[in-house]
Amino acid sequence: MGDMMARTAGLRRPGAAALDLAYVAAGYTDGFFELGLHPWDVAAGSLLITEAGGLVGNFSGDANFLEQKECMAANPRIYGQMVALLGKYSKFAGAGDKVAVRAAVAEMAKASPPVEVIEDSTPANAASDAPF
């Protein structure tokens, strides 16, 4: 998301993937991408997009995306730019792209401060001063 956020006016996630894809087909949004989707999440929306003249595929731009659990869709003007940004994150990307992603993730991990986890010791059934 960081790569995409740096190059867009903003990212939105209104809800269901089918709704997001319908927004792309209608022209309300320019593009969509998500991992972990099942065929029933994207089948109808991908039909809407292709009928409206848009493009749908996996992050590498391959049209065989239904069973691959990664979906990217956009109008033709944006689609190629999204493939250039997201292609390296595809599980179907080439070995060189995957090495670059691993190196970037390792570099970010070195630069990020450690996260402190604080555990709440209040029992879940403890009485509260609240009147409800």
MARDRENGU-901122 format. One record per residue (C-alpha): residue in three letters; x, y, z. Coordinates in nm, 3 decimals, always signed. Example, Ala and Ser with C-alpha at 12.3 -4.5 7.8 and 13.67 -1.06 7.14 Angstrom:
! residues 2
   pafi        c1        c2        c3
    ALA    +1.230    -0.450    +0.780
    SER    +1.367    -0.106    +0.714
! end
This chain:
! residues 132
   pafi        c1        c2        c3
    MET    +0.000    +0.000    +0.000
    GLY    +0.290    +0.231    +0.064
    ASP    +0.398    +0.227    -0.301
    MET    +0.043    +0.296    -0.414
    MET    -0.026    +0.569    -0.156
    ALA    +0.282    +0.764    -0.262
    ARG    +0.147    +0.786    -0.617
    THR    -0.226    +0.843    -0.567
    ALA    -0.458    +1.104    -0.427
    GLY    -0.581    +0.849    -0.174
    LEU    -0.692    +0.494    -0.103
    ARG    -1.043    +0.396    +0.001
    ARG    -1.195    +0.068    +0.109
    PRO    -1.575    +0.102    +0.124
    GLY    -1.655    -0.265    +0.188
    ALA    -1.714    -0.569    -0.026
    ALA    -1.486    -0.641    -0.321
    ALA    -1.791    -0.668    -0.549
    LEU    -1.889    -0.311    -0.456
    ASP    -1.534    -0.186    -0.509
    LEU    -1.522    -0.347    -0.853
    ALA    -1.863    -0.201    -0.941
    TYR    -1.728    +0.144    -0.849
    VAL    -1.436    +0.093    -1.089
    ALA    -1.676    -0.020    -1.363
    ALA    -1.895    +0.286    -1.307
    GLY    -1.595    +0.519    -1.308
    TYR    -1.637    +0.632    -0.945
    THR    -1.287    +0.503    -0.866
    ASP    -0.992    +0.451    -1.098
    GLY    -0.859    +0.120    -0.969
    PHE    -0.883    -0.166    -0.721
    PHE    -0.642    -0.424    -0.577
    GLU    -0.671    -0.682    -0.303
    LEU    -0.524    -1.014    -0.191
    GLY    -0.699    -1.320    -0.054
    LEU    -1.018    -1.300    -0.256
    HIS    -1.219    -1.601    -0.366
    PRO    -1.379    -1.637    -0.711
    TRP    -1.723    -1.557    -0.571
    ASP    -1.588    -1.226    -0.436
    VAL    -1.476    -1.097    -0.775
    ALA    -1.659    -1.286    -1.052
    ALA    -1.956    -1.051    -1.092
    GLY    -1.751    -0.735    -1.044
    SER    -1.490    -0.844    -1.296
    LEU    -1.765    -0.899    -1.552
    LEU    -1.894    -0.546    -1.488
    ILE    -1.546    -0.405    -1.541
    THR    -1.476    -0.591    -1.864
    GLU    -1.819    -0.498    -2.001
    ALA    -1.746    -0.133    -1.917
    GLY    -1.411    -0.150    -2.103
    GLY    -1.184    -0.189    -1.801
    LEU    -0.913    -0.447    -1.735
    VAL    -0.893    -0.712    -1.462
    GLY    -0.610    -0.947    -1.370
    ASN    -0.368    -1.048    -1.099
    PHE    -0.093    -0.815    -0.977
    SER    +0.132    -0.929    -1.263
    GLY    -0.136    -0.835    -1.516
    ASP    -0.228    -1.192    -1.609
    ALA    -0.595    -1.236    -1.696
    ASN    -0.619    -1.574    -1.519
    PHE    -0.682    -1.431    -1.172
    LEU    -0.998    -1.598    -1.037
    GLU    -0.822    -1.887    -0.862
    GLN    -0.503    -1.695    -0.775
    LYS    -0.641    -1.495    -0.478
    GLU    -0.504    -1.162    -0.601
    CYS    -0.710    -0.920    -0.803
    MET    -0.632    -0.587    -0.963
    ALA    -0.871    -0.389    -1.181
    ALA    -0.867    -0.045    -1.338
    ASN    -0.951    +0.158    -1.641
    PRO    -0.705    +0.103    -1.927
    ARG    -0.530    +0.435    -1.859
    ILE    -0.435    +0.331    -1.503
    TYR    -0.402    -0.049    -1.535
    GLY    -0.049    -0.053    -1.678
    GLN    +0.073    +0.182    -1.408
    MET    -0.077    -0.042    -1.140
    VAL    +0.091    -0.351    -1.289
    ALA    +0.424    -0.166    -1.275
    LEU    +0.371    -0.085    -0.905
    LEU    +0.207    -0.405    -0.781
    GLY    +0.362    -0.666    -1.011
    LYS    +0.660    -0.717    -0.786
    TYR    +0.427    -0.810    -0.498
    SER    +0.253    -1.083    -0.694
    LYS    +0.315    -1.440    -0.589
    PHE    +0.346    -1.500    -0.963
    ALA    +0.617    -1.235    -1.012
    GLY    +0.964    -1.318    -1.138
    ALA    +1.249    -1.410    -0.904
    GLY    +1.426    -1.072    -0.945
    ASP    +1.115    -0.880    -0.841
    LYS    +1.068    -1.100    -0.533
    VAL    +1.430    -1.046    -0.425
    ALA    +1.381    -0.668    -0.449
    VAL    +1.066    -0.687    -0.233
    ARG    +1.241    -0.899    +0.031
    ALA    +1.530    -0.653    +0.044
    ALA    +1.291    -0.357    +0.081
    VAL    +1.099    -0.531    +0.361
    ALA    +1.423    -0.614    +0.543
    GLU    +1.538    -0.254    +0.511
    MET    +1.208    -0.126    +0.650
    ALA    +1.232    -0.369    +0.942
    LYS    +1.577    -0.233    +1.029
    ALA    +1.454    +0.126    +1.013
    SER    +1.138    +0.071    +1.220
    PRO    +1.162    +0.100    +1.597
    PRO    +1.052    -0.205    +1.794
    VAL    +0.687    -0.213    +1.892
    GLU    +0.605    -0.238    +2.262
    VAL    +0.305    -0.451    +2.350
    ILE    +0.120    -0.357    +2.667
    GLU    -0.114    -0.616    +2.810
    ASP    -0.429    -0.503    +2.990
    SER    -0.436    -0.677    +3.329
    THR    -0.800    -0.588    +3.402
    PRO    -1.011    -0.906    +3.408
    ALA    -1.278    -0.917    +3.139
    ASN    -1.557    -0.958    +3.396
    ALA    -1.432    -0.688    +3.638
    ALA    -1.691    -0.449    +3.777
    SER    -1.686    -0.100    +3.636
    ASP    -1.782    +0.238    +3.779
    ALA    -1.997    +0.299    +3.471
    PRO    -2.373    +0.305    +3.540
    PHE    -2.448    +0.064    +3.256
! end
